[in-house]
Amino acid sequence: MSDVAFNVLPIFALILIGWLLVRTGYLREELGEGLGEFVFRVAVPVLLFRTIAEANFSGESPLRIWVAYFAGVAFTWTVAHLAATLGFGRDRRIGVLAGVSSAFANTIFIGLPLVSRIVGNDGVVALSVLISVHLPVMMIAGTVLMERAERKEHTREPQSFTALLLGIGRSLVRNPLVIGLVAGALFHTGGVPLSGPVKVVIDQLAALAAPAALVSIGMALNKYKVGGNAGIALAMTGLKLLILPGSVYVACRLLGLSPEWTAAMVLTSSVPTGVNAWLLANHFGVGHALASSTITMTTAFGVFTVSFWAWLLG
């Protein structure tokens, strides 16, 4: 267990340091937003580019990664939706937000540093394969289901399905993570080696991704308060930190993924809820308190549950 603590505690210690820097007033919250922009637009895209460009997939099929992970997501999302609508009596829109909050892992800012530290390069390769489709799948699913919920609840005139997909497609084409992954895939398939001064610069930028991401997410936590949705947020927290990684673990074992790739998927699914849940709530104007409360709670309890999953995976 001491080895697990050695690997997991520094991850959450950096998040805590980021939170304290803003909470104590030592640094302004706006600086955290700038650091987050740097991580999202520069450091992580460079890390993904290098990972895919130099990857050795060892004959593993990316399809099995996607099926294993999203099977767990679909199960958890469904349970969360039913819990919110039937158990807590909320409307369908909150049901969708509950599903997003319980199934949308923070793959970039926490998942990547965690998998890199505990699993190593093989795990980062597996996670990069997941990241290549994670954001599009989750955002399309959340947006489409929210549009459907608004039709059912008669809360707003919905846009057409074609316009919806075109808007999502435009944002993905401009997404720095997608650009980094595509560029890495082109280098990988073309057999172009990374060497010399270019390799040194890329390595240095990639090395900044993990610590900068963790500090920036900690600095951002100051604005995600626990509102008046503590009960339902606590339920979503349990689903996010226990049920999602548990169902992903079962799916990985059934599909026969390698131990390294299984560890990468389970650890990624076990990390706190990503800020995209709050962004979706903000876009549709509903469920802000639920999303922000779940982000805060999963981050607070995540140090214990992530340690548990790391210990279980050996």
Legacy VTK file of the C-alpha trace (Angstrom):
# vtk DataFile Version 3.0
C-alpha trace
ASCII
DATASET POLYDATA
POINTS 314 float
0.000 0.000 0.000
2.957 2.329 0.591
3.858 2.055 -3.108
0.299 3.040 -4.035
0.444 6.059 -1.738
3.829 7.017 -3.206
2.292 7.116 -6.690
-1.179 8.512 -5.969
-0.620 11.097 -3.231
1.689 13.359 -5.308
-1.055 13.605 -7.944
-3.578 14.964 -5.467
-0.915 16.946 -3.587
-0.334 19.039 -6.711
-4.091 19.587 -7.044
-4.186 20.692 -3.396
-1.260 23.060 -3.944
-3.071 24.657 -6.888
-6.224 25.083 -4.801
-4.282 26.607 -1.886
-2.457 29.056 -4.166
-5.796 30.581 -5.177
-7.680 30.033 -1.920
-5.067 31.886 0.132
-4.890 34.707 -2.415
-1.231 34.065 -3.182
-2.093 33.801 -6.900
-5.088 35.165 -8.780
-7.702 32.763 -10.118
-7.184 34.213 -13.598
-3.631 32.841 -13.601
-5.061 29.360 -13.156
-7.244 29.894 -16.197
-4.165 30.951 -18.184
-2.226 27.909 -17.005
-5.145 25.686 -17.942
-5.201 27.240 -21.416
-1.486 26.505 -21.828
-1.989 22.898 -20.735
-4.980 22.360 -23.028
-3.637 24.180 -26.078
0.092 23.443 -25.928
1.479 20.966 -23.387
-1.059 18.135 -23.632
-1.418 18.287 -27.460
2.393 18.017 -27.700
2.358 15.080 -25.255
-0.354 13.304 -27.272
1.532 14.012 -30.505
4.747 12.497 -29.136
2.944 9.502 -27.612
1.149 8.518 -30.819
4.138 9.332 -33.071
6.403 6.999 -31.047
3.766 4.450 -29.986
4.142 0.696 -30.173
0.643 -0.756 -30.183
1.908 -4.344 -29.812
-0.889 -5.784 -31.914
-3.634 -4.558 -29.551
-6.881 -3.429 -31.162
-8.048 0.119 -30.330
-11.621 -1.122 -30.820
-11.398 -3.287 -27.699
-10.289 -0.280 -25.649
-13.237 1.766 -26.863
-15.765 -1.029 -26.298
-14.463 -1.792 -22.796
-14.421 1.804 -21.643
-17.688 2.983 -23.168
-19.535 -0.128 -21.997
-18.741 1.032 -18.458
-19.738 4.591 -19.346
-23.096 3.488 -20.800
-23.914 1.371 -17.741
-22.970 4.099 -15.242
-24.712 6.844 -17.213
-27.940 4.798 -17.322
-27.865 4.085 -13.584
-27.189 7.770 -12.837
-30.052 8.937 -15.068
-32.495 6.555 -13.403
-31.260 7.504 -9.937
-31.747 11.221 -10.652
-35.164 10.950 -12.303
-36.734 8.107 -10.335
-34.790 8.181 -7.065
-34.477 11.966 -6.609
-37.511 13.003 -8.660
-35.624 15.383 -10.980
-36.590 16.099 -14.584
-34.997 14.540 -17.649
-32.515 17.387 -18.136
-31.058 16.868 -14.679
-31.037 13.152 -15.489
-28.743 13.850 -18.451
-26.499 16.077 -16.316
-26.369 13.356 -13.676
-25.249 10.876 -16.332
-22.547 13.235 -17.600
-21.350 14.054 -14.065
-21.046 10.374 -13.137
-19.445 9.151 -16.373
-17.275 11.998 -17.723
-13.764 11.418 -16.334
-11.121 14.127 -16.277
-8.931 12.222 -18.737
-6.642 15.124 -19.661
-5.835 17.042 -16.492
-5.803 14.117 -14.024
-6.019 10.870 -16.033
-2.892 11.453 -18.105
-0.604 12.333 -15.160
-1.982 9.436 -13.101
-1.615 6.799 -15.822
1.820 8.106 -16.798
3.060 7.839 -13.217
1.514 4.475 -12.300
1.344 2.494 -15.568
4.023 4.147 -17.681
4.312 4.640 -21.427
2.193 1.600 -22.369
-0.633 3.053 -20.323
-0.253 6.484 -21.925
-0.491 4.859 -25.367
-3.751 3.158 -24.365
-5.112 6.374 -22.883
-4.174 8.319 -26.018
-6.206 5.845 -28.066
-9.158 6.480 -25.752
-8.705 10.267 -25.796
-8.874 10.217 -29.601
-12.614 9.469 -29.361
-13.499 10.251 -25.734
-14.347 13.935 -26.048
-16.347 13.610 -29.309
-18.352 10.623 -28.049
-19.116 12.123 -24.645
-19.985 15.605 -25.891
-22.143 14.323 -28.752
-23.958 11.922 -26.423
-24.498 14.588 -23.769
-25.644 17.236 -26.244
-27.995 14.936 -28.177
-29.546 13.529 -24.999
-29.981 17.032 -23.556
-31.674 18.194 -26.748
-33.994 15.193 -26.511
-34.710 15.939 -22.843
-35.591 19.538 -23.686
-38.049 18.326 -26.293
-39.687 16.084 -23.693
-39.761 18.815 -21.035
-40.812 21.577 -23.511
-38.270 23.947 -21.957
-36.670 25.403 -25.086
-37.033 25.302 -28.842
-34.400 22.722 -29.860
-32.116 23.099 -32.847
-32.090 20.627 -35.719
-30.010 17.471 -35.446
-27.956 18.483 -38.499
-27.118 21.905 -37.050
-26.246 20.239 -33.771
-23.762 17.838 -35.372
-22.252 20.563 -37.563
-21.607 22.730 -34.506
-19.945 19.878 -32.640
-17.917 18.959 -35.721
-16.599 22.509 -36.138
-15.466 22.670 -32.515
-13.722 19.291 -32.764
-11.814 20.228 -35.925
-10.372 23.228 -34.065
-9.722 21.259 -30.856
-5.960 21.254 -30.011
-6.158 17.706 -28.618
-7.598 16.391 -31.871
-4.938 18.260 -33.857
-2.170 16.773 -31.691
-3.542 13.253 -32.060
-3.972 13.528 -35.838
-0.461 14.977 -36.295
0.986 12.166 -34.178
-0.902 9.564 -36.211
0.485 11.038 -39.450
4.055 10.869 -38.114
3.457 7.320 -36.858
2.023 5.963 -40.108
4.653 7.807 -42.147
7.490 6.418 -40.059
8.927 9.897 -39.478
11.334 9.775 -36.492
11.543 12.459 -33.829
15.181 13.365 -33.241
17.679 16.154 -32.651
16.705 19.578 -31.252
13.064 19.051 -32.289
12.878 15.946 -30.095
14.425 17.843 -27.148
11.901 20.690 -27.411
8.969 18.284 -27.756
10.135 16.283 -24.739
10.480 19.416 -22.628
7.001 20.679 -23.510
5.489 17.224 -22.931
7.165 17.028 -19.509
5.287 20.163 -18.443
1.874 18.646 -19.187
1.375 16.544 -16.041
2.427 18.949 -13.242
0.935 22.013 -14.940
-2.372 20.205 -15.538
-2.677 19.135 -11.904
-1.868 22.564 -10.481
-4.281 24.241 -12.918
-7.190 21.941 -12.029
-6.544 22.697 -8.363
-6.612 26.435 -9.051
-9.900 26.021 -10.931
-11.565 24.114 -8.074
-12.079 27.338 -6.128
-15.037 28.234 -8.367
-16.750 24.827 -8.145
-18.745 25.046 -4.918
-20.915 22.414 -3.238
-24.402 23.865 -3.619
-27.791 22.702 -2.440
-27.528 19.409 -4.320
-25.402 17.540 -1.798
-27.573 14.410 -1.736
-27.777 13.781 -5.468
-24.171 14.966 -5.959
-22.991 12.456 -3.343
-24.836 9.687 -5.203
-23.214 10.733 -8.495
-19.846 10.829 -6.737
-20.264 7.215 -5.645
-21.206 6.164 -9.164
-18.268 8.069 -10.669
-15.578 6.826 -8.288
-16.767 3.246 -7.710
-19.328 2.009 -10.242
-17.703 3.434 -13.400
-14.206 1.996 -12.765
-15.752 -1.254 -11.508
-17.793 -1.739 -14.673
-14.830 -0.749 -16.875
-12.671 -3.289 -15.026
-15.207 -6.064 -15.663
-15.463 -5.119 -19.353
-11.663 -5.060 -19.746
-11.362 -8.525 -18.202
-14.145 -9.941 -20.371
-12.501 -8.544 -23.517
-9.058 -9.800 -22.509
-7.160 -6.509 -22.536
-3.543 -6.648 -21.393
-2.830 -5.795 -17.731
-1.239 -2.469 -18.720
-4.138 -1.413 -20.917
-6.667 -2.608 -18.319
-4.901 -0.582 -15.631
-4.889 2.499 -17.861
-8.632 2.260 -18.566
-9.642 1.548 -14.967
-7.440 4.260 -13.469
-8.672 6.775 -16.038
-12.298 5.942 -15.247
-11.595 6.283 -11.511
-10.414 9.904 -11.601
-12.679 12.841 -10.620
-15.358 14.267 -12.881
-14.093 16.503 -15.682
-14.993 20.173 -16.032
-16.873 19.337 -19.237
-19.860 18.378 -17.075
-20.031 21.972 -15.829
-19.484 23.336 -19.353
-22.441 21.298 -20.644
-24.594 22.516 -17.746
-23.559 26.092 -18.496
-24.339 25.692 -22.196
-27.879 24.464 -21.563
-28.492 26.623 -18.501
-29.428 23.794 -16.139
-27.759 21.653 -13.470
-24.886 24.006 -12.575
-25.031 23.145 -8.878
-25.119 19.406 -9.524
-22.149 19.501 -11.905
-20.004 21.775 -9.719
-20.835 19.828 -6.543
-19.922 16.534 -8.203
-16.619 17.930 -9.504
-15.694 19.119 -6.014
-16.809 15.943 -4.213
-15.130 13.542 -6.635
-11.889 15.492 -6.319
-12.094 15.464 -2.510
-12.850 11.729 -2.252
-10.814 10.735 -5.296
-7.537 10.429 -3.417
-8.987 7.486 -1.459
-10.842 5.716 -4.283
-8.027 6.138 -6.825
-5.652 4.655 -4.247
-8.028 1.723 -3.847
-8.164 1.016 -7.577
-4.392 1.391 -7.926
-3.937 -1.091 -5.084
-6.468 -3.514 -6.591
-4.707 -3.404 -9.950
-1.367 -4.097 -8.305
LINES 1 315
314 0 1 2 3 4 5 6 7 8 9 10 11 12 13 14 15 16 17 18 19 20 21 22 23 24 25 26 27 28 29 30 31 32 33 34 35 36 37 38 39 40 41 42 43 44 45 46 47 48 49 50 51 52 53 54 55 56 57 58 59 60 61 62 63 64 65 66 67 68 69 70 71 72 73 74 75 76 77 78 79 80 81 82 83 84 85 86 87 88 89 90 91 92 93 94 95 96 97 98 99 100 101 102 103 104 105 106 107 108 109 110 111 112 113 114 115 116 117 118 119 120 121 122 123 124 125 126 127 128 129 130 131 132 133 134 135 136 137 138 139 140 141 142 143 144 145 146 147 148 149 150 151 152 153 154 155 156 157 158 159 160 161 162 163 164 165 166 167 168 169 170 171 172 173 174 175 176 177 178 179 180 181 182 183 184 185 186 187 188 189 190 191 192 193 194 195 196 197 198 199 200 201 202 203 204 205 206 207 208 209 210 211 212 213 214 215 216 217 218 219 220 221 222 223 224 225 226 227 228 229 230 231 232 233 234 235 236 237 238 239 240 241 242 243 244 245 246 247 248 249 250 251 252 253 254 255 256 257 258 259 260 261 262 263 264 265 266 267 268 269 270 271 272 273 274 275 276 277 278 279 280 281 282 283 284 285 286 287 288 289 290 291 292 293 294 295 296 297 298 299 300 301 302 303 304 305 306 307 308 309 310 311 312 313
